[in-house]
Amino acid sequence: MSDTIVHSRRRILALAALLALAPALPALAAGGAVKPKELLVKIPSVNLEFWDQNGLFHMVIIDLTAAYPLEVKDAKIDKKVGPKIAQTLSMMTWEDFMHSNPAATVKAVVLDIIRKEPGGDKCADILVNKLIIR
């Protein structure tokens, strides 16, 4: 690669990083810290195995985080939630899982499961950190 392309790529990445931090710059310049807006709690990882109608094997790895409002001080996720999520998603066929947006499907299923747990009714959102489909 030529030096011009490498330098322009670095400039673009630096500009992208600066734009990502732009909302926090006034607070940082004033000497203050950016305050978090929600409490994030990691959900146990989920690994799924599917066979499709053609007999092909598929593996899905999912890492999730639950977002709670800051007012919730005792937000925690039970370790039994991971197997519940895996069991619920495993009941789907591969074709149903991949029919539309799998991330939206996972998010809806997990949010439903979390809200049925004790204290889970205060969960505001589910963040999909990683969704690997093989």
Phi, psi and chi 1 to 4 in degrees:
 res  aa     phi    psi   chi1   chi2   chi3   chi4
   1 MET       -  143.2 -124.8 -175.5  -98.5      -
   2 SER   -78.2  158.3   70.2      -      -      -
   3 ASP   -63.4  -32.2  -72.5  -22.0      -      -
   4 THR   -64.0  -42.7  -52.4      -      -      -
   5 ILE   -67.8  -41.3  -66.0  172.7      -      -
   6 VAL   -63.6  -44.2  171.2      -      -      -
   7 HIS   -67.5  -39.1  -70.1  -65.9      -      -
   8 SER   -68.6  -34.8   63.7      -      -      -
   9 ARG   -65.8  -40.5 -177.3  179.8  -68.2  168.5
  10 ARG   -64.6  -39.3  -73.2 -178.9 -176.8  160.9
  11 ARG   -63.4  -41.7  -74.4 -173.3 -163.9  129.5
  12 ILE   -65.6  -43.0  -70.2  171.7      -      -
  13 LEU   -64.9  -39.0  -70.4  173.7      -      -
  14 ALA   -65.3  -41.3      -      -      -      -
  15 LEU   -64.6  -40.4 -179.2   60.6      -      -
  16 ALA   -63.9  -40.9      -      -      -      -
  17 ALA   -64.8  -40.1      -      -      -      -
  18 LEU   -64.8  -41.5 -177.3   62.3      -      -
  19 LEU   -66.9  -34.0  -70.8  174.6      -      -
  20 ALA   -67.0  -32.5      -      -      -      -
  21 LEU   -89.4   -5.4  -69.9  174.0      -      -
  22 ALA   -53.0  -43.3      -      -      -      -
  23 PRO   -62.9  -27.0  -21.9   30.9      -      -
  24 ALA   -91.0  -10.3      -      -      -      -
  25 LEU   -61.2  -43.0  -71.9  177.8      -      -
  26 PRO   -59.9  -41.1  -24.0   32.5      -      -
  27 ALA   -68.0  -40.0      -      -      -      -
  28 LEU   -68.2  -37.5  -68.0  172.9      -      -
  29 ALA   -68.2  -30.7      -      -      -      -
  30 ALA   -80.3   -0.6      -      -      -      -
  31 GLY    90.7    0.7      -      -      -      -
  32 GLY   -94.6  166.5      -      -      -      -
  33 ALA  -101.2  153.3      -      -      -      -
  34 VAL   -77.6  123.3  178.1      -      -      -
  35 LYS   -84.7  138.0  -65.2 -177.0 -179.7  179.9
  36 PRO   -67.0  149.1   20.4  -27.6      -      -
  37 LYS  -100.8  -15.7  -64.5 -178.2 -178.6  176.3
  38 GLU  -150.3  161.0   34.8 -171.1   27.9      -
  39 LEU   -97.6  125.3  178.0   64.8      -      -
  40 LEU  -105.8  131.8  -58.3  176.4      -      -
  41 VAL  -126.0  125.4  179.9      -      -      -
  42 LYS   -72.2  137.9 -178.5  158.1  175.7   32.1
  43 ILE   -99.7  139.5  -61.5  172.4      -      -
  44 PRO   -54.3  141.9  -23.9   32.0      -      -
  45 SER   -61.4  150.5  -65.3      -      -      -
  46 VAL  -123.9  129.7  177.1      -      -      -
  47 ASN  -118.1  127.7  -63.2  -33.7      -      -
  48 LEU  -120.8  149.1  -57.4  171.5      -      -
  49 GLU  -125.6  131.1  -61.5  174.8   -6.1      -
  50 PHE  -130.0  150.2  -70.9  101.0      -      -
  51 TRP  -116.9  130.8  -69.9   92.6      -      -
  52 ASP   -89.4 -178.9   65.9   12.9      -      -
  53 GLN   -67.2  -21.3  -70.0  178.4  -12.3      -
  54 ASN   -89.1    1.4  -62.4  -36.6      -      -
  55 GLY    84.5   14.5      -      -      -      -
  56 LEU   -89.7  142.0  -63.3  174.6      -      -
  57 PHE   -90.3  138.5  177.3   75.2      -      -
  58 HIS  -131.5  141.0  -58.9  -82.7      -      -
  59 MET  -119.4  137.1 -178.5   77.0  179.0      -
  60 VAL  -127.3  127.7  179.5      -      -      -
  61 ILE  -117.9  127.8  -58.0  166.9      -      -
  62 ILE  -129.2  127.7  -50.5  166.4      -      -
  63 ASP  -116.0  128.6  -76.8  -18.4      -      -
  64 LEU  -130.1  158.6  -56.4  160.6      -      -
  65 THR  -136.6  137.9  -58.1      -      -      -
  66 ALA   -97.0  135.1      -      -      -      -
  67 ALA  -107.0  126.4      -      -      -      -
  68 TYR  -119.2  151.3  -72.0   87.0      -      -
  69 PRO   -62.3  154.2  -15.9   24.9      -      -
  70 LEU   -62.5  -22.9  -78.1  178.5      -      -
  71 GLU   -66.2  -23.5  -63.1   81.9   37.8      -
  72 VAL   -83.1  108.2  179.4      -      -      -
  73 LYS   -88.3  -28.5  -59.5  -65.6 -177.1 -162.1
  74 ASP  -105.8   36.3   58.5  -16.8      -      -
  75 ALA   -73.0  124.8      -      -      -      -
  76 LYS  -152.9  156.3   62.0 -178.8  178.2  176.6
  77 ILE  -115.9  128.7  -58.8  -67.7      -      -
  78 ASP   -69.7  145.4 -170.6   10.1      -      -
  79 LYS   -66.2  -19.0  -69.0 -178.6 -178.7 -179.7
  80 LYS   -76.9   -8.3  -64.4  177.1 -176.2  176.6
  81 VAL   -68.8  -37.5  168.8      -      -      -
  82 GLY   -56.4  -52.1      -      -      -      -
  83 PRO   -63.1  -33.2  -25.8   34.1      -      -
  84 LYS   -64.4  -41.9  -74.2 -178.6 -176.2  179.1
  85 ILE   -64.3  -46.0  -64.7  167.4      -      -
  86 ALA   -61.1  -42.2      -      -      -      -
  87 GLN   -64.4  -44.4 -178.6 -178.2   15.5      -
  88 THR   -65.3  -44.9  -56.2      -      -      -
  89 LEU   -71.6  -30.7  -69.7  172.6      -      -
  90 SER   -69.5  -20.1  -67.8      -      -      -
  91 MET   -72.1  -15.8  -71.9 -169.4  -72.8      -
  92 MET   -82.2  152.8  -60.1  174.9   75.7      -
  93 THR   -80.7  160.8   63.8      -      -      -
  94 TRP   -59.0  -41.3  174.0 -109.1      -      -
  95 GLU   -64.9  -39.5  -70.9   74.1   19.3      -
  96 ASP   -68.3  -39.9  -71.5  -20.0      -      -
  97 PHE   -62.6  -40.4 -178.2   76.1      -      -
  98 MET   -93.9    1.4  -67.6  -61.4  -67.8      -
  99 HIS   -56.9  -48.5  177.3   67.7      -      -
 100 SER  -119.5 -133.3   60.5      -      -      -
 101 ASN   -85.7  110.5 -176.9   -3.6      -      -
 102 PRO   -63.1  -32.6  -12.4   18.4      -      -
 103 ALA   -64.4  -40.6      -      -      -      -
 104 ALA   -67.3  -37.9      -      -      -      -
 105 THR   -63.4  -47.6  -57.3      -      -      -
 106 VAL   -60.6  -46.0  167.6      -      -      -
 107 LYS   -60.0  -44.7 -171.9  173.7  178.2  174.3
 108 ALA   -65.8  -43.3      -      -      -      -
 109 VAL   -64.4  -45.9  167.2      -      -      -
 110 VAL   -65.9  -42.0  172.3      -      -      -
 111 LEU   -61.9  -39.5 -168.5   57.8      -      -
 112 ASP   -64.0  -42.8 -174.5   48.0      -      -
 113 ILE   -67.1  -44.8  -69.2  171.0      -      -
 114 ILE   -62.7  -41.2  -65.7  -68.4      -      -
 115 ARG   -69.9  -16.0  -72.1 -165.6  172.1  153.7
 116 LYS   -86.1  -12.1  -69.3  178.2 -177.9  175.0
 117 GLU   -79.3  157.9  -67.4  -67.6  -47.1      -
 118 PRO   -61.6  125.7  -19.6   28.2      -      -
 119 GLY    80.1   -4.8      -      -      -      -
 120 GLY   -77.9  -13.3      -      -      -      -
 121 ASP   -65.0  -17.0   56.2  -26.1      -      -
 122 LYS   -89.9   -1.9  -62.4  172.9 -176.1  158.6
 123 CYS   -65.7  124.7 -178.8      -      -      -
 124 ALA   -86.7  -36.6      -      -      -      -
 125 ASP  -161.3  161.0 -162.6    9.5      -      -
 126 ILE  -116.7  128.7  -60.6  -63.9      -      -
 127 LEU  -104.5  129.1  -52.0  174.4      -      -
 128 VAL   -90.8  103.7  179.9      -      -      -
 129 ASN   -77.6  -42.2  -61.4  -27.8      -      -
 130 LYS  -147.1  133.7  179.0  170.5   50.7  172.3
 131 LEU  -138.0  101.9  177.3   62.0      -      -
 132 ILE  -106.3  125.2  -61.5  174.8      -      -
 133 ILE  -119.6  121.4  -59.3  172.9      -      -
 134 ARG  -122.7      -  -63.5 -178.8 -176.4 -169.1
